[in-house]
Amino acid sequence: LSAGVCCCCAALRPRYKRLVDNIFPEDPKDGLVKADMEKLTFYAVSAPEKLDRIGAYLAERLSRDVVRHRYGYVLIAMEALDQLLMACHSQSIKPFVESFLHMVAKLLESGEPKLQVLGTNSFVKFANIEEDTPSYHRRYDFFVSRFSAMCHSCDHDPEIQKEIRIAGIRGIQGVVRKTVNDELRATIWEPQHMDKIVPSLLFNMQKIEDVDSRTGLPSSPTGEKEENPALLAENCFRELLGRATYGIMNNAVRPVFAHLDHHKLWDPNEFAVSCFKIIMYSIQAQYSHHVIQEILRHLDVCKRDSPRVRAGIIQVLLEAVAIAAKGSIGPAVLEVFNTLLKHLRISVDFELGDRRSSSGSATFSTASKESDERIVQNAIIQTIGFFGSNLPDYQRSEIMMFIMGKVPVFGSTSQSLDTSHLGDLGTRRIQIMLLRSLLMVTSGYKATTITNALPAPFLDPLLSPSLMEDSELRQLVLEILHNLIDRHDNRAKLRGIRIIPDVSDLKIKRDKISRQDVSFMKKHGQQLYRHIYLGCKEEDNVQKNFELLYTSLALTTIELANEEVVIDLIRLAIALQDIAIINEDNLPMFNRCGVMALVAAYLNFLSQMIAVPAFCQHVSKVIETRSLEAPYFLPETIFKDKCNLPISLEKHEKNLFFLTNKIAESLGGSGYSVERLSVPYVPQVTDEDRLSRRKSIVDTVSIQVDILPGNNTEDKVNNTEEITFEALKKAIDNNGLEEQEKEKRRLVIEKFQKAPFEEIAAQCETKANLLHDRLAQILELTIRPPPSPSGTMTVTAGHAHYQSVPVYEMKFPDLCVY
């Protein structure tokens, strides 16, 4: 009767229809008839082949009730469907499911919010049912589209809007759960589905900053936290990413970029950073490099966007690599650095291009663009440094080499960044920023041996910028050296150049010098000395330069100094003192006094480190005398803002200087080999001067031997011209001699670069003895002249001058000085 038919016709109806009709009461307010529902359930379980007919009939009734707006019967029909789904698990349930999904679709298509929520709840219950066999023909395209649309509900009533959005998010979560365990689960990861699902979730997650629960407030006992669209969307997003596998990871990540671009969420980028933190923590660790590669790819796509957009993307990359560096990042390591360095060059190009285009008319917009580009550059440097500092040591060493190889050096043909179109200013900017990046990468790096920290292929290009005429570049190089040399964290204790009363109070940590470190100093010690020496001769040095040079000497003493290195460091300190006293480079008075203060601070430190009483006494006496008579020779005075500088240093007494003979005498009594202290320190000569655009430091020293013929007066008149090396050079084949001289100079330079110091010293001593013997023979000829001399010789050597020395008709082929 409830179906509108007579009793006779009702008796002739199929049993399943009669059972379905009986579950509907006359008044829908009474709800589902439970007794009749139990009969229907028992019938469905006993005769599963009837399930498809039961489902089709329920769908027919539900569709009719929806059209007639009889929502009470709609609720009863859906409740009956839910109970049948939960009770029946046979293979015959497949056709019934199709009818069920058709009814859910009808509800979702209706414009009534209550029916949409009802259909969603039923679908979620269905999604939690594990089916015995997969369905190869069922698709959920409609549900993905409909649930995504519900996530963007803009109903004028906030409560209804919230309710529909929550239903849409739950529906998406149900689709994901249902399909991820299905044999055809790949369909849900197709781009056309991800392009709907991911933006829908992100759209609701954008409101998360306005939710009190996000700030950590406790959830209410009524479960209001569960009904929050933002939190529900975030949980669904995490679940979606957690189920993503290797081949489909990119499909889930790329829609995030489209959403952030469309809604302009890169500037400010708080939400973008939050999204990628969720992504990096939700996906499996071994897939992290996929996300990083996608961020790099998007950065390339946006390379012409505004600086703040690019800075926002780079900041997101920083957060991503900070998380990925703790796990596996695979092949993305070099790609990250290579891409970032490329964008660093692009940013500098944009900055200088804006500056050139505005040439002279410094407008506000141009200044703002330059400031924004600096933000991009700082973000890149921070990302490079943070990423590199979190890598394992073996990878960090490779990255250090990689970055150093990108630093442009004038005149170099290495694989550095192309800065030819940027000019000198752009090249300098690139150099500074790359060195700043390298400084951050080397921070905290602890190598077991100094050879691992400073391999030859890395040391040579690193020290080249220390010769450039730019104080900031030299400071960065020294700070990088400190990061690599300081293996016991002593640098903080040495901060600031000063006279330390008692070095033991610093509690310096040090180990015994290893054999590898001794070998390193024999091979490369002269390079370090040379760059410290030349660094002190720069006119643009400021206080920070002197402080870093002092720290370099102190760290070398702590980490790498044996007795031989100590002697070399003292020779270097005396040579630095001579720079200030002799002043061949015409340094300003501040620089000269700064060098004197540097030497005083270092020798005070060194003397206490080696603990030789006589040496300490000499250093202390000189420092005490300076404090009374020449306080500008001490760091505490010269580096004050207002310091009275002397007019000259030539009239100062010797008691203000550190004397080599005093030091040799004090160290010799303690068992040190002090013979080399009498040999003045001279820096090596390399090609780095050409690469760094410095003037050459090589001076040519020659000893001339003039031969004057003495056969007769006529010959003397006709041959008054000196026979010099240049005259002889013109008399022979110029081309052949020039080639020989070039090869000879190359061999000498190479020998002084690579040969051990002992070998060089021994050879120089041999040549000095040979010259001494030959001069003695010449002087002996003066005392006992031969009966028939063939000529006279004028010899100039040192401070002695000998004339009219008769010469036999003999040659001294080995009498030569290089």
ZAMARGU-4260 file (C-alpha; in steps of 0.2 Angstrom, whole numbers, plus 5000, padded with zeros to 4 digits):
<rodrens>
0) 5000/5000/5000 | 5014/5012/5004 | 5020/5009/4986 | 5003/5014/4979 | 4997/4997/4973
5) 4982/4986/4978 | 4983/4971/4990 | 4981/4958/4976 | 4995/4966/4966 | 5006/4967/4981
10) 5004/4949/4984 | 5010/4945/4966 | 5025/4956/4967 | 5043/4948/4969 | 5048/4944/4987
15) 5063/4956/4987 | 5052/4970/4982 | 5040/4966/4996 | 5054/4965/5008 | 5061/4982/5002
20) 5044/4990/5003 | 5041/4984/5021 | 5056/4993/5028 | 5048/5010/5023 | 5036/5016/5037
25) 5020/5026/5033 | 5028/5041/5041 | 5046/5044/5037 | 5048/5052/5054 | 5047/5035/5062
30) 5063/5029/5053 | 5068/5013/5046 | 5058/4997/5052 | 5071/4987/5060 | 5062/4971/5060
35) 5058/4971/5042 | 5076/4977/5039 | 5083/4962/5048 | 5072/4951/5036 | 5079/4960/5021
40) 5096/4957/5027 | 5094/4939/5030 | 5086/4937/5013 | 5101/4946/5005 | 5114/4935/5014
45) 5104/4919/5010 | 5101/4923/4992 | 5116/4934/4986 | 5111/4933/4968 | 5096/4944/4972
50) 5107/4958/4978 | 5108/4967/4961 | 5089/4967/4960 | 5088/4973/4978 | 5100/4987/4974
55) 5092/4992/4958 | 5075/4993/4966 | 5081/5003/4981 | 5089/5015/4968 | 5073/5017/4958
60) 5064/5021/4974 | 5077/5033/4980 | 5078/5042/4963 | 5059/5045/4964 | 5060/5051/4981
65) 5073/5064/4977 | 5064/5071/4963 | 5048/5072/4974 | 5058/5080/4988 | 5053/5066/5000
70) 5070/5067/5009 | 5064/5057/5024 | 5062/5041/5013 | 5079/5046/5005 | 5087/5045/5022
75) 5079/5028/5025 | 5084/5021/5008 | 5102/5026/5011 | 5102/5018/5029 | 5096/5002/5022
80) 5109/5002/5008 | 5123/5005/5021 | 5117/4990/5032 | 5116/4979/5017 | 5134/4984/5011
85) 5141/4980/5029 | 5132/4963/5030 | 5136/4956/5012 | 5153/4952/5006 | 5151/4939/4993
90) 5156/4941/4975 | 5138/4945/4970 | 5140/4962/4978 | 5148/4970/4963 | 5131/4974/4954
95) 5124/4980/4970 | 5139/4992/4973 | 5135/4999/4956 | 5117/5003/4961 | 5124/5010/4977
100) 5136/5022/4968 | 5123/5027/4957 | 5112/5032/4971 | 5127/5041/4980 | 5130/5051/4963
105) 5111/5056/4963 | 5113/5063/4980 | 5129/5072/4976 | 5121/5080/4961 | 5106/5087/4971
110) 5107/5105/4976 | 5102/5100/4994 | 5117/5101/5006 | 5109/5088/5018 | 5108/5076/5003
115) 5126/5080/4998 | 5132/5076/5016 | 5121/5061/5016 | 5129/5054/5000 | 5146/5058/5006
120) 5144/5049/5022 | 5138/5034/5013 | 5152/5034/5001 | 5165/5035/5016 | 5157/5020/5024
125) 5158/5011/5007 | 5177/5016/5005 | 5181/5008/5022 | 5174/4991/5016 | 5188/4979/5009
130) 5181/4970/4994 | 5186/4952/4991 | 5190/4955/4973 | 5195/4970/4963 | 5183/4979/4951
135) 5191/4981/4934 | 5178/4992/4927 | 5173/5004/4941 | 5179/5022/4939 | 5178/5036/4952
140) 5180/5051/4940 | 5163/5058/4944 | 5166/5057/4963 | 5184/5065/4961 | 5176/5080/4952
145) 5161/5081/4963 | 5170/5080/4979 | 5183/5093/4973 | 5169/5105/4968 | 5162/5103/4986
150) 5179/5108/4993 | 5177/5125/4985 | 5159/5128/4991 | 5155/5146/4993 | 5138/5145/5001
155) 5132/5162/5008 | 5128/5153/5025 | 5145/5150/5033 | 5139/5135/5043 | 5133/5126/5027
160) 5148/5131/5018 | 5159/5123/5031 | 5148/5108/5031 | 5149/5105/5012 | 5168/5108/5012
165) 5171/5095/5026 | 5160/5083/5016 | 5170/5086/5000 | 5187/5083/5010 | 5180/5067/5017
170) 5174/5061/5000 | 5192/5064/4993 | 5199/5055/5007 | 5187/5041/5004 | 5191/5040/4986
175) 5210/5039/4990 | 5208/5025/5003 | 5196/5015/4991 | 5208/5016/4976 | 5225/5015/4984
180) 5222/4997/4988 | 5214/4993/4972 | 5222/4984/4957 | 5218/4999/4947 | 5224/5012/4960
185) 5235/5020/4947 | 5220/5029/4939 | 5218/5040/4955 | 5236/5047/4952 | 5233/5052/4934
190) 5237/5071/4932 | 5218/5075/4928 | 5213/5068/4945 | 5228/5076/4954 | 5225/5093/4946
195) 5208/5093/4955 | 5212/5084/4972 | 5228/5093/4977 | 5222/5111/4974 | 5205/5107/4983
200) 5215/5102/4998 | 5227/5116/4997 | 5212/5129/4996 | 5206/5123/5012 | 5223/5122/5020
205) 5225/5141/5017 | 5214/5145/5031 | 5224/5135/5043 | 5233/5151/5050 | 5217/5158/5056
210) 5212/5142/5066 | 5215/5142/5085 | 5219/5124/5085 | 5234/5127/5074 | 5242/5137/5088
215) 5242/5122/5099 | 5227/5125/5109 | 5219/5108/5116 | 5205/5101/5106 | 5188/5102/5113
220) 5179/5087/5120 | 5165/5088/5107 | 5177/5085/5093 | 5177/5102/5085 | 5195/5100/5080
225) 5189/5085/5069 | 5176/5096/5060 | 5189/5109/5055 | 5191/5110/5036 | 5209/5115/5037
230) 5215/5102/5048 | 5205/5089/5039 | 5212/5094/5023 | 5230/5094/5030 | 5227/5076/5036
235) 5220/5071/5019 | 5235/5079/5010 | 5247/5070/5022 | 5239/5053/5019 | 5238/5056/5000
240) 5257/5060/4999 | 5261/5045/5011 | 5253/5033/4999 | 5263/5040/4984 | 5276/5029/4976
245) 5291/5032/4965 | 5283/5033/4948 | 5268/5044/4953 | 5277/5056/4966 | 5278/5070/4953
250) 5260/5070/4948 | 5255/5074/4967 | 5268/5088/4968 | 5267/5097/4952 | 5249/5104/4956
255) 5256/5112/4971 | 5266/5123/4961 | 5251/5128/4950 | 5241/5132/4965 | 5254/5143/4973
260) 5257/5152/4956 | 5239/5155/4953 | 5235/5162/4970 | 5252/5171/4971 | 5258/5163/4987
265) 5276/5164/4984 | 5277/5182/4991 | 5274/5181/5005 | 5278/5162/5006 | 5273/5157/5023
270) 5260/5145/5016 | 5272/5138/5003 | 5285/5134/5016 | 5271/5126/5026 | 5265/5115/5011
275) 5283/5109/5007 | 5287/5105/5025 | 5271/5094/5025 | 5276/5086/5009 | 5294/5082/5014
280) 5289/5075/5031 | 5274/5065/5023 | 5283/5056/5008 | 5295/5042/5010 | 5313/5048/5013
285) 5320/5040/4998 | 5309/5050/4986 | 5315/5067/4993 | 5325/5070/4978 | 5310/5070/4967
290) 5303/5085/4977 | 5319/5094/4976 | 5321/5092/4957 | 5303/5098/4955 | 5307/5114/4965
295) 5323/5117/4955 | 5313/5114/4939 | 5300/5127/4944 | 5314/5139/4949 | 5320/5138/4931
300) 5303/5141/4924 | 5301/5157/4935 | 5318/5163/4932 | 5311/5179/4924 | 5298/5182/4938
305) 5300/5196/4951 | 5315/5194/4963 | 5303/5191/4978 | 5294/5177/4969 | 5311/5169/4965
310) 5317/5172/4983 | 5301/5164/4990 | 5305/5148/4979 | 5323/5148/4985 | 5317/5149/5003
315) 5305/5134/5000 | 5320/5125/4993 | 5330/5129/5008 | 5317/5121/5019 | 5316/5106/5008
320) 5334/5102/5007 | 5336/5105/5026 | 5324/5090/5028 | 5331/5080/5014 | 5349/5082/5020
325) 5345/5071/5035 | 5340/5057/5023 | 5344/5051/5006 | 5344/5064/4992 | 5352/5054/4978
330) 5358/5062/4962 | 5350/5079/4966 | 5366/5085/4976 | 5376/5092/4962 | 5360/5097/4952
335) 5355/5108/4967 | 5371/5117/4968 | 5373/5119/4949 | 5355/5126/4947 | 5358/5138/4962
340) 5374/5145/4955 | 5366/5147/4938 | 5352/5158/4946 | 5365/5167/4957 | 5373/5173/4941
345) 5356/5177/4933 | 5352/5188/4948 | 5368/5197/4947 | 5365/5200/4929 | 5348/5207/4932
350) 5354/5218/4946 | 5368/5225/4936 | 5357/5227/4921 | 5345/5237/4930 | 5359/5248/4936
355) 5366/5251/4919 | 5349/5254/4912 | 5346/5268/4925 | 5364/5275/4923 | 5364/5291/4933
360) 5345/5292/4937 | 5344/5282/4953 | 5325/5280/4955 | 5316/5272/4969 | 5311/5258/4958
365) 5328/5254/4953 | 5335/5254/4971 | 5320/5243/4976 | 5324/5230/4962 | 5343/5230/4967
370) 5337/5227/4985 | 5326/5213/4980 | 5340/5205/4970 | 5351/5205/4985 | 5337/5196/4994
375) 5337/5183/4980 | 5356/5182/4981 | 5356/5180/5000 | 5343/5167/4999 | 5354/5157/4987
380) 5369/5158/4998 | 5360/5153/5013 | 5353/5138/5004 | 5370/5133/4997 | 5378/5135/5014
385) 5364/5126/5024 | 5363/5112/5012 | 5382/5109/5011 | 5384/5110/5029 | 5372/5096/5032
390) 5380/5084/5020 | 5391/5070/5025 | 5409/5074/5025 | 5413/5064/5009 | 5400/5074/5000
395) 5404/5090/5007 | 5422/5089/5001 | 5416/5086/4984 | 5404/5101/4985 | 5418/5112/4991
400) 5428/5107/4976 | 5413/5110/4965 | 5410/5128/4972 | 5428/5133/4971 | 5429/5127/4953
405) 5415/5140/4949 | 5423/5155/4957 | 5429/5166/4942 | 5447/5170/4942 | 5455/5184/4931
410) 5464/5176/4917 | 5459/5158/4922 | 5452/5146/4909 | 5443/5134/4922 | 5425/5129/4921
415) 5419/5144/4932 | 5403/5153/4930 | 5402/5164/4914 | 5404/5182/4920 | 5412/5189/4904
420) 5397/5200/4901 | 5395/5206/4919 | 5412/5215/4919 | 5423/5218/4934 | 5410/5223/4946
425) 5399/5208/4942 | 5414/5196/4943 | 5418/5203/4960 | 5400/5201/4966 | 5400/5183/4960
430) 5417/5180/4968 | 5411/5187/4985 | 5395/5177/4985 | 5403/5161/4980 | 5416/5163/4994
435) 5402/5167/5006 | 5393/5151/5001 | 5409/5141/5003 | 5412/5149/5020 | 5395/5142/5025
440) 5398/5125/5018 | 5415/5123/5027 | 5407/5128/5043 | 5409/5114/5056 | 5419/5103/5044
445) 5431/5092/5054 | 5444/5083/5043 | 5454/5069/5051 | 5470/5076/5042 | 5473/5093/5035
450) 5477/5085/5018 | 5459/5079/5017 | 5453/5097/5021 | 5465/5106/5009 | 5469/5095/4995
455) 5481/5102/4982 | 5467/5104/4969 | 5457/5114/4981 | 5471/5124/4990 | 5478/5132/4974
460) 5462/5140/4968 | 5456/5144/4986 | 5472/5154/4989 | 5472/5164/4972 | 5458/5176/4978
465) 5468/5180/4993 | 5480/5190/4982 | 5467/5200/4974 | 5466/5219/4977 | 5450/5217/4987
470) 5450/5217/5006 | 5433/5208/5007 | 5438/5194/4996 | 5454/5191/5006 | 5444/5191/5022
475) 5433/5177/5015 | 5447/5167/5010 | 5455/5168/5027 | 5439/5164/5036 | 5437/5148/5025
480) 5455/5143/5029 | 5451/5145/5047 | 5436/5133/5046 | 5446/5120/5038 | 5462/5122/5048
485) 5453/5124/5065 | 5449/5106/5070 | 5448/5109/5088 | 5437/5124/5089 | 5450/5136/5095
490) 5446/5150/5084 | 5433/5158/5095 | 5446/5159/5109 | 5458/5168/5097 | 5445/5181/5091
495) 5452/5199/5091 | 5470/5203/5089 | 5478/5207/5106 | 5493/5204/5118 | 5487/5189/5128
500) 5495/5190/5145 | 5494/5171/5149 | 5489/5160/5134 | 5486/5145/5146 | 5470/5154/5152
505) 5463/5151/5134 | 5464/5132/5137 | 5469/5129/5119 | 5465/5111/5113 | 5478/5103/5102
510) 5484/5086/5097 | 5501/5079/5092 | 5506/5084/5075 | 5502/5069/5063 | 5514/5062/5050
515) 5501/5068/5037 | 5501/5085/5043 | 5520/5086/5043 | 5520/5081/5025 | 5507/5093/5021
520) 5517/5108/5028 | 5533/5102/5019 | 5523/5102/5002 | 5512/5117/5005 | 5518/5127/5020
525) 5527/5139/5009 | 5510/5143/5000 | 5502/5147/5016 | 5517/5158/5022 | 5517/5167/5005
530) 5499/5172/5006 | 5500/5178/5024 | 5515/5188/5019 | 5507/5196/5004 | 5491/5199/5013
535) 5500/5210/5025 | 5507/5221/5011 | 5489/5226/5004 | 5486/5245/5006 | 5467/5243/5009
540) 5469/5232/5024 | 5458/5236/5039 | 5457/5230/5057 | 5448/5214/5052 | 5461/5209/5039
545) 5474/5210/5052 | 5464/5200/5065 | 5461/5187/5052 | 5479/5186/5047 | 5484/5185/5066
550) 5471/5171/5068 | 5479/5162/5053 | 5496/5162/5061 | 5489/5156/5078 | 5479/5142/5071
555) 5494/5136/5060 | 5504/5136/5076 | 5491/5126/5085 | 5487/5113/5072 | 5502/5111/5061
560) 5518/5117/5069 | 5532/5106/5074 | 5550/5113/5077 | 5553/5116/5059 | 5537/5125/5056
565) 5540/5136/5071 | 5556/5142/5064 | 5548/5145/5047 | 5534/5155/5056 | 5547/5165/5066
570) 5556/5169/5049 | 5539/5175/5042 | 5536/5186/5057 | 5553/5194/5056 | 5550/5197/5037
575) 5533/5205/5041 | 5542/5216/5053 | 5554/5221/5039 | 5540/5225/5028 | 5535/5239/5040
580) 5552/5245/5044 | 5559/5246/5026 | 5543/5250/5018 | 5548/5246/5000 | 5529/5245/4995
585) 5526/5263/5002 | 5512/5257/5013 | 5502/5270/5024 | 5508/5272/5041 | 5492/5264/5048
590) 5497/5248/5039 | 5515/5248/5044 | 5510/5250/5062 | 5496/5237/5060 | 5509/5225/5054
595) 5520/5228/5068 | 5506/5225/5080 | 5502/5209/5071 | 5520/5203/5073 | 5520/5208/5092
600) 5503/5199/5095 | 5508/5183/5086 | 5526/5182/5093 | 5519/5184/5111 | 5507/5170/5107
605) 5520/5159/5099 | 5533/5161/5113 | 5520/5156/5126 | 5515/5141/5116 | 5532/5134/5114
610) 5537/5139/5132 | 5555/5144/5129 | 5559/5156/5144 | 5573/5166/5135 | 5562/5168/5120
615) 5547/5173/5131 | 5558/5186/5140 | 5564/5194/5124 | 5546/5196/5117 | 5540/5202/5134
620) 5554/5215/5135 | 5550/5222/5117 | 5532/5223/5121 | 5535/5232/5137 | 5546/5244/5129
625) 5534/5247/5115 | 5520/5251/5128 | 5531/5264/5135 | 5539/5272/5120 | 5529/5267/5105
630) 5511/5261/5110 | 5506/5262/5091 | 5516/5246/5088 | 5503/5236/5099 | 5486/5231/5094
635) 5477/5238/5109 | 5482/5255/5103 | 5484/5255/5084 | 5466/5248/5081 | 5458/5262/5092
640) 5447/5274/5083 | 5458/5289/5087 | 5477/5284/5087 | 5491/5296/5085 | 5502/5289/5072
645) 5521/5292/5071 | 5528/5302/5056 | 5542/5289/5052 | 5549/5273/5059 | 5567/5275/5054
650) 5573/5284/5070 | 5566/5271/5081 | 5578/5261/5092 | 5582/5243/5090 | 5575/5239/5107
655) 5557/5242/5099 | 5560/5228/5087 | 5561/5209/5088 | 5579/5204/5084 | 5584/5189/5074
660) 5600/5186/5084 | 5591/5187/5100 | 5578/5175/5095 | 5591/5163/5088 | 5601/5164/5104
665) 5586/5160/5115 | 5580/5146/5104 | 5597/5138/5101 | 5599/5136/5120 | 5583/5125/5120
670) 5588/5113/5107 | 5580/5121/5091 | 5590/5121/5075 | 5591/5140/5072 | 5603/5140/5057
675) 5589/5144/5045 | 5584/5160/5055 | 5599/5168/5047 | 5591/5166/5030 | 5578/5180/5027
680) 5561/5174/5022 | 5557/5177/5003 | 5540/5172/4996 | 5538/5160/4982 | 5535/5166/4964
685) 5520/5159/4956 | 5508/5163/4942 | 5495/5168/4954 | 5500/5186/4952 | 5495/5186/4934
690) 5478/5178/4938 | 5474/5190/4952 | 5479/5206/4943 | 5493/5210/4955 | 5510/5218/4950
695) 5524/5206/4950 | 5534/5204/4966 | 5549/5197/4957 | 5565/5208/4957 | 5580/5204/4947
700) 5597/5204/4956 | 5613/5202/4946 | 5631/5202/4949 | 5641/5210/4935 | 5659/5205/4930
705) 5666/5218/4918 | 5681/5213/4908 | 5692/5227/4902 | 5706/5223/4889 | 5723/5229/4893
710) 5735/5224/4879 | 5739/5242/4873 | 5733/5259/4875 | 5725/5259/4858 | 5714/5245/4863
715) 5709/5253/4879 | 5703/5268/4869 | 5694/5258/4856 | 5685/5247/4868 | 5679/5258/4882
720) 5662/5250/4881 | 5658/5237/4894 | 5656/5219/4889 | 5639/5216/4898 | 5627/5202/4897
725) 5616/5212/4886 | 5630/5215/4874 | 5634/5197/4873 | 5615/5193/4871 | 5615/5203/4855
730) 5630/5194/4848 | 5622/5177/4848 | 5606/5169/4842 | 5592/5179/4851 | 5578/5167/4848
735) 5588/5152/4854 | 5594/5161/4870 | 5577/5167/4874 | 5569/5150/4873 | 5583/5143/4884
740) 5581/5157/4897 | 5562/5154/4897 | 5565/5136/4900 | 5578/5139/4913 | 5567/5151/4923
745) 5552/5139/4922 | 5563/5125/4929 | 5569/5136/4943 | 5552/5142/4948 | 5545/5124/4947
750) 5560/5118/4958 | 5557/5131/4971 | 5538/5127/4972 | 5539/5108/4973 | 5557/5104/4980
755) 5559/5101/4999 | 5566/5116/5009 | 5581/5106/5014 | 5586/5102/4996 | 5584/5120/4991
760) 5594/5126/5006 | 5608/5114/5003 | 5610/5119/4984 | 5610/5137/4989 | 5624/5134/5002
765) 5634/5124/4989 | 5633/5138/4976 | 5638/5151/4990 | 5653/5140/4994 | 5658/5139/4976
770) 5657/5158/4974 | 5667/5160/4989 | 5681/5149/4983 | 5681/5157/4966 | 5682/5175/4974
775) 5696/5168/4985 | 5706/5162/4970 | 5704/5179/4962 | 5710/5188/4977 | 5725/5176/4978
780) 5730/5182/4960 | 5730/5200/4967 | 5743/5195/4980 | 5754/5185/4968 | 5753/5192/4951
785) 5759/5182/4936 | 5773/5188/4925 | 5763/5191/4909 | 5745/5195/4913 | 5733/5195/4898
790) 5721/5208/4905 | 5713/5215/4920 | 5696/5212/4929 | 5685/5222/4939 | 5675/5212/4951
795) 5660/5219/4961 | 5653/5208/4975 | 5644/5213/4991 | 5653/5229/4998 | 5671/5224/4992
800) 5678/5232/4976 | 5693/5225/4968 | 5702/5234/4953 | 5716/5229/4941 | 5715/5211/4945
805) 5727/5201/4933 | 5718/5187/4925 | 5726/5171/4917 | 5719/5165/4901 | 5707/5153/4910
810) 5688/5152/4912 | 5676/5149/4926 | 5661/5141/4918 | 5652/5137/4934 | 5654/5155/4942
815) 5636/5160/4940 | 5622/5166/4952 | 5603/5163/4949
</rodrens>
